[in-house]
Amino acid sequence: MQVTFTAAEISALVQPRAARGATAETIRGIAALDVAAAGDLSFLSNPKYKAQVTTTRASLLLVPADYEGEPGAGQMLLLVDNPSVALARICARIESLLWPRPAPGIHPSASVAAGAQVAASATVGPLCVVEEGAVVGECVHLQAQVFVGRRAAIGDDCWLMPGTVVAAECVLGRRVRLQPGVIIGSDGFGYEFVNGRHERIPQIGQVVLEDDVEVGANSTIDRARFSRTVVGEGTKIDNLVQVGHNVVIGKFCILCAQVGISGSSVIEDYVMLGGQAGVAGHLTVGRASKIAGGAGVTHSLPAKSFVAGNPPLPFNLDRRIHVLKQRLPDFFRRVEALEERVGVAEKTSAE
């Protein structure tokens, strides 16, 4: 299915501050500035690509409100506050056309326990399982093979993609979005070494995802040993992320791919964790901190920290050390040359 728009329809979606030029082309695609062709929509979000606006063949461009250039022939510029956000509005419209919500109802192949509560406006797709006592709220969309455990609760307007699991007793707020393969409520990793063996510690807590949380494909969030593992409102989690038991993540955090957070750590509001960053157990990462990709957090950090490396150092210091490391071979050569010169001088002096 191809979705097309007129320039007027796109203008109505993004509500630009101003427009320059005109195009009669039907917009049939979205492309980067350097590869766009007639009929494409493009945008300028990063200033480093500003020069490409004058050479692009795109028919319609989203540019910052302070952009001063003029459009080419048959080209239209829409001046908006944030081109990336404007493009997101357009993509949301395309998404709704390409993948509309199916009609409410329960697929014949789904298994819904008699004691489960499924809102009449919800959609339960093929081969889904909703266990006893579970609650599925208004306008929820469970795609194929979704599992909702005993007494779990799925808030209004959630969208759970194929193969996701919300295990027993876990709670999702409103508008939570789980990508394929997400596991909410797997057992926390808890064992005690007793009489020469690793003895399993039962994990009897729950996971709570607050409103507007999104979790990427194949990420796992462990249930608490007791009490709750919590992901705060508006936090976004990338693919292949591991959140351990009894972790508390604050509001509006970003966790990039392959982040790992060990049990009982606290990640305060607005923290950003770069790809493959790790946080050891029982630590606190302060509000609005930034952890660079690949960093290993081995001690608690105060608010607004910006660290890199393992063990973590202030970001600028870590970068300086990285530069100095590259000069070590030359440094050792110079030291060896000095040692030779000093040795010769000492020998001559002794003679």
Residue pairs with C-beta under 8 A, 6 or more apart in sequence:
1 97
1 98
2 28
3 94
3 97
3 98
4 26
4 27
4 28
5 13
5 26
5 27
5 41
5 90
6 26
6 27
7 22
7 23
7 25
7 27
7 59
7 60
7 76
10 27
10 41
10 60
10 78
10 90
11 19
11 78
13 89
13 90
13 93
14 62
14 78
14 80
14 86
14 89
14 90
15 80
16 62
16 78
16 79
16 80
16 86
17 65
17 79
17 80
17 81
18 65
18 79
19 76
19 77
19 78
19 79
20 70
20 71
20 76
20 77
20 79
21 70
21 71
21 72
21 75
21 76
21 77
22 74
22 76
23 59
23 60
23 74
23 75
23 76
24 74
25 38
25 39
25 59
25 60
25 74
26 39
27 39
27 40
27 41
27 59
27 60
28 39
28 40
29 37
29 39
29 40
29 41
30 40
30 41
30 42
30 87
30 90
30 91
31 37
31 40
31 41
31 42
31 58
32 42
33 42
33 43
33 44
33 49
33 52
33 53
33 55
33 56
33 58
33 61
34 49
34 52
34 55
34 56
36 42
36 56
36 57
36 58
37 57
37 58
38 57
38 58
38 59
38 74
39 59
40 57
40 58
40 59
40 60
41 58
41 59
41 60
41 61
41 62
41 87
41 90
42 56
42 58
42 60
42 61
42 62
43 61
43 62
43 63
43 83
43 84
43 86
43 87
44 50
44 52
44 53
44 61
44 62
44 63
44 64
44 67
44 83
45 82
45 83
45 84
45 87
53 61
53 63
53 67
53 69
54 69
54 72
58 75
59 74
59 75
59 76
60 75
60 76
60 78
61 71
61 75
61 76
61 77
61 78
62 78
62 80
62 83
62 86
62 87
63 69
63 77
63 78
63 79
63 80
63 83
64 79
64 80
64 81
64 82
64 83
65 79
65 80
65 81
67 77
67 79
69 77
70 77
71 77
78 86
80 86
101 123
101 139
101 141
102 123
102 125
102 141
103 123
104 120
104 121
104 122
104 123
104 139
105 123
105 124
106 112
106 118
106 124
107 124
107 125
107 126
107 127
107 128
109 126
109 127
110 124
110 125
110 126
110 127
110 128
110 129
110 130
111 128
111 129
111 130
112 118
112 124
112 128
112 129
112 130
113 130
113 131
113 132
113 133
113 134
114 132
115 132
115 133
116 130
116 131
116 132
116 133
116 134
116 135
116 136
116 148
117 134
117 135
117 136
118 124
118 130
118 136
119 136
119 137
119 138
119 139
119 140
119 156
121 138
121 139
122 136
122 137
122 138
122 139
122 140
122 141
122 142
123 140
123 141
123 142
124 130
124 136
124 142
124 146
125 141
125 142
125 143
125 144
125 145
125 146
125 162
126 144
126 145
127 144
127 145
128 142
128 143
128 144
128 145
128 146
128 147
128 148
129 146
129 147
129 148
130 136
130 142
130 148
131 148
131 149
131 150
131 152
131 168
132 150
132 151
133 150
133 151
134 148
134 149
134 150
134 151
134 152
134 153
134 154
135 152
135 153
135 154
136 142
136 148
136 154
137 153
137 154
137 155
137 156
137 157
137 158
137 174
138 156
138 157
139 156
139 157
140 154
140 155
140 156
140 157
140 158
140 159
140 160
141 158
141 159
141 160
142 148
142 154
142 160
143 159
143 160
143 161
143 162
144 162
144 163
145 162
145 163
146 160
146 161
146 162
146 163
146 164
146 165
146 166
147 164
147 165
147 166
147 167
148 154
148 166
149 165
149 166
149 167
149 168
149 169
149 170
149 185
150 168
150 169
151 168
151 169
152 166
152 167
152 168
152 169
152 170
152 171
152 172
152 185
153 170
153 171
153 172
154 160
154 166
154 172
154 176
155 171
155 172
155 173
155 174
155 175
155 176
155 211
156 174
156 175
157 174
157 175
158 172
158 174
158 175
158 176
158 177
158 178
159 176
159 177
159 178
160 166
160 178
160 182
161 177
161 178
161 179
161 180
161 182
162 180
163 180
163 181
164 178
164 179
164 180
164 181
164 182
164 183
164 184
165 182
165 183
165 184
165 185
165 186
166 172
166 178
166 184
166 185
167 183
167 184
167 185
167 186
167 207
167 223
168 185
169 185
169 206
169 223
170 184
170 185
170 206
170 207
170 208
170 209
170 223
171 206
171 207
171 208
171 209
172 184
172 209
172 213
173 208
173 209
173 210
173 211
173 212
173 213
173 233
174 211
174 212
175 211
175 212
176 209
176 211
176 212
176 213
176 214
176 215
177 213
177 214
177 215
178 184
178 214
178 215
179 214
179 215
179 216
179 217
179 218
179 219
179 239
180 217
180 218
181 217
181 218
182 215
182 216
182 217
182 218
182 219
182 220
182 221
183 219
183 220
183 221
184 207
184 209
184 215
184 221
185 206
185 207
185 221
185 222
185 223
186 220
186 221
186 222
186 223
187 203
187 222
187 223
187 245
188 203
188 205
188 222
188 223
188 224
188 225
188 229
188 244
188 245
188 246
188 263
189 222
189 244
189 245
189 263
190 200
190 201
190 203
190 225
190 245
190 263
191 198
191 199
191 200
191 201
192 198
192 199
192 201
193 199
201 225
203 222
203 223
203 224
203 225
203 245
204 223
204 224
204 225
204 226
205 223
205 224
205 225
205 226
205 227
205 228
205 229
205 245
205 246
206 223
206 224
206 228
206 229
207 221
207 222
207 223
207 224
207 228
207 229
207 230
207 231
208 228
208 229
208 230
208 231
209 215
209 221
209 231
210 230
210 231
210 232
210 233
210 234
210 235
210 251
211 233
211 234
212 233
212 234
213 231
213 232
213 233
213 234
213 235
213 236
213 237
214 236
214 237
215 221
215 231
215 237
215 241
216 237
216 238
216 239
216 240
216 241
216 257
217 239
217 240
218 239
218 240
219 237
219 238
219 239
219 240
219 241
219 242
219 243
220 241
220 242
220 243
221 229
221 231
221 243
222 229
222 242
222 243
222 244
222 245
222 247
222 263
223 229
223 245
224 245
224 246
225 245
225 246
225 263
226 246
227 246
228 246
228 248
229 243
229 244
229 245
229 246
229 247
229 248
230 247
230 248
230 249
231 237
231 243
231 249
232 248
232 249
232 250
232 251
232 252
232 253
232 269
233 251
233 252
234 251
234 252
235 249
235 250
235 251
235 252
235 253
235 254
235 255
236 253
236 254
236 255
237 243
237 255
237 259
238 255
238 256
238 257
238 258
238 259
238 275
239 257
239 258
240 257
240 258
241 255
241 256
241 257
241 258
241 259
241 260
242 259
242 260
242 261
243 249
243 255
243 261
244 260
244 261
244 262
244 263
244 264
244 265
244 281
245 263
245 264
246 263
246 264
247 261
247 262
247 263
247 264
247 265
247 266
247 267
248 265
248 266
248 267
249 255
249 261
249 267
249 271
250 266
250 267
250 268
250 269
250 270
250 271
250 287
251 269
251 270
252 269
252 270
253 267
253 269
253 270
253 271
253 272
253 273
254 271
254 272
254 273
255 261
255 273
256 272
256 273
256 274
256 275
256 276
256 277
256 293
257 275
257 276
258 275
258 276
259 273
259 274
259 275
259 276
259 277
259 278
259 279
260 277
260 278
260 279
261 267
261 273
261 278
261 279
262 278
262 279
262 280
262 281
262 282
263 281
263 282
264 281
264 282
265 279
265 280
265 281
265 282
265 283
265 284
265 285
266 283
266 284
266 285
267 273
267 279
267 285
268 284
268 285
268 286
268 287
268 288
268 289
268 303
269 287
269 288
270 287
270 288
271 285
271 286
271 287
271 288
271 289
271 290
271 291
272 289
272 290
272 291
273 279
273 285
273 291
274 290
274 291
274 292
274 293
274 294
274 295
275 293
275 294
276 293
276 294
277 291
277 292
277 293
277 294
277 295
277 296
277 297
278 295
278 296
278 297
279 285
279 291
279 297
280 296
280 297
280 298
283 297
283 298
283 299
283 300
283 301
284 300
284 301
285 291
285 297
285 300
285 301
285 305
286 300
286 301
286 302
286 303
286 304
286 305
287 303
287 304
288 303
288 304
289 301
289 302
289 303
289 304
289 305
289 306
289 307
290 305
290 306
290 307
290 315
291 297
291 305
291 307
291 308
291 312
292 306
292 307
292 308
292 309
292 315
292 318
294 308
294 310
295 307
295 308
295 309
295 310
295 312
296 309
296 310
296 311
296 312
297 307
297 312
298 310
298 311
298 312
299 311
299 312
301 307
301 312
305 312
305 314
306 314
306 315
307 313
307 314
307 315
307 318
308 315
308 318
308 319
309 318
309 321
312 318
313 321
